Amino acid sequence: MKRIILLAVVIMWTVSTYAQSLNGDWSFALDPQKIGEQDGWTAPTFPDNKLDKVTVPHSYSVDKRFFFYTGNAWYFRKFDAQPLKPGYKAFINFDAVFYKCEIWLNGHKVGGHEGGYTPFTIDVTQHLRQKNTLSIKVDNSWDSTTIPGSRTRDSNYNAPGAQLYPWINYGGITKPVALQIRPSTYVHHLKIEAEPDLKKGTARIFIRTDGAFINLYSGGQKLPASFKPVNGGLQVTLPAKDVQLWSHDNPYLYMAEVISGEDTVRSNFGIRKIEVKNAQLLLNGQTVKMGGCNRPADYPGQGSLDPNHVLQQDLTLIKSSGMELSRIAHHAVSKDLLDWADKHGMLIITEAGNWQLSPKQMADPLIREKFRSQMKEMVERDWNHPSVIAYSLGNEFYSHRAEGQAWVRDMAQFARELDATRLITFASNIVFRDYIKKPEDEASQYVDFVSANVYAKHAEWVARIHELYPSKPVYISEFGIMATVNKTEQDRIKYLQDAIAVFRKADYVVGASIWTYNDYLSRYPQTNPDGYRSWGIVTPDRQLRESYNIIQKEFSPALIEIVSNLGGKLTVRIKSRADFPAYTLKGYKVKHGDQTLNLPVMQPGDTQTLTFNTGNGPVELIKPGDFVILRQKL
């Protein structure tokens, strides 16, 4: 089996002619009786002087005045706007509102949205004035028709758990909001694709646009690129001297400037190739096997808001512990997360909403349409991030039932129609079961690589997956153990080390994501009395557990051995892992005391001996970007 994905990437959203942030001070009111609309809260004259004040982005679930409230709530914002010039349109862009919302501008209903993690845009051209009042009703409640939501009854129905999903419904305007003024004709959902020729070193850049003028920049310098019209857009082939491939250790970014009429869009992008071939995952023609993690968006006092300081801290810790290939969440993640991954080099599998939907739900046209809507919004935002290598169609559903098989078959086709430049997968907890006798018995037959949540019998179940699908790579999308009164940190460490030892023996395992990076709040059954599910290798406030240090060592692509420390000279041996994780090391350094030595390019299994003047402190392995990924004490 061989599937190749070619990509060039857009990092930033479209740069408009004019953009005005609507973040900041808003008025706010709960509406548990759902009287707001009938009582005239949508009117511009509705008095807000006695309402509570909040700062958007905002989640009323973590605001101590409204802690864990579920239901309707209202946000109000007054703002001035410049008069629209003829030939221009006005939009309000929302990065995310959880979960449902209805929107009024100056008393006129202008739109609504369902889906708590994806961006959407409302056209407000007809109702924008110089003085404006924006009123938004938000509802974070859930039921069996929401995604995420509760399960409908089936043969395995467990009422206490099936009514819930295991993370908190953090309600509110949880991501940035902005007014955007654009020409009536503008670049819509810019998509850039690249086809690197790994033998010649060239790259074909295709930009889907009509009648635009395009400039390309590399390292701040304009490239002599002359685009020519082709079917559906414009295209140019970059010569080898102008091509640098994006990777986790060389996250090189270009910038494209697209000019169409009066609209100008400037976006970063990267060039790389992803392949699955002979049960391996290849990045730019080279095999990669990496650790990873799942990261619930949850932080004390912040919920899912993911403020910059939390996101930067988390991603730095994740990158520094070798967790670089991650199915990172059960829903679309923030644009800021993907921007960081693009800039610093991480491989991400993004997942749209299906968390344990029942067979009845997967067959329901309403649920299928809601999923497609969320999937489309996620894909159209994320399809150009170089860090995004695959789309996941869901997690832990009945993938052996006819409804689950049809779901994966149909949604895989839908995703590929939207964007054929990504691999397709889903996280299965069925594929390794003894009642799956042949490949056609389970929906993994429809994906490019098999993702599996494997919490026990690692050797047996991983081997079973490979027996069923010998040509497909296997990605462990979840493994881990929760800290409880009966499971100590040492128990968890032994479990993690034993599981990773199994993965090392299976050449077809290309990645393994621990569940989870951090602890997270939950209402789910068997949550700890403090409200947290303690699966994390860091605590809720990001204190490192001992298991973090173990994972950092286990997920390091190389090991440090102290050979000798005599006569003021320290000799160390660096050995690149040949099993898991494993990939080519290029641009790595080793530091001890005040000395830093560069490593040559090392293939999996290579060794290199270095000698330092004996100094203070440990020996450190440093990857490109100055991330310290391993420390060895003397």
Protein Blocks (a to p, Z undefined) as FASTA:
>chain_A
ZZdddddddfbdcddfbdcdfehjddddddfkopmmmnopmpmklcfklpccddddddfk
lmmklgoiacddddddddddddddehiacddddfbdcfbdcddeehiafbdcedjkbccd
ddfklmgcfbdcddddddfbdcfkbccddddddfklcfklmmpcfbdcdedjfbccdddd
ddfbdcehiacdddddfknopacdddddehiacdddeehiacdddddddehiacddddfk
lpccddfklcccddddddehjbccdddddddddddeehiaceehiacdddddddddddeh
klmnopaklmmmmmmmmmmnopabccfbfbdcdfklmmmmmmnopadddddfbghiafkl
mmpmklmmmmmmmmmmmmmmmmmgmklmbdcfbehiafkbmklmmmmmmmmmmmmmmomc
bccddddfklmpmklmbfklpcklmpmbdcdddfbhklmmmmmmmmmmmmbccddfbgcd
dddfklcfklmmmmmmmmmmmmmmmmklgbdcdddfbdcddfbehiafkopacfbfbdfk
opacfklmmmmmmmpcbdcddfbdgehiacddddddfkbgcdddehiacdehjbccdddd
ddehiacdddddddedddddddehiiafbdcdZZ
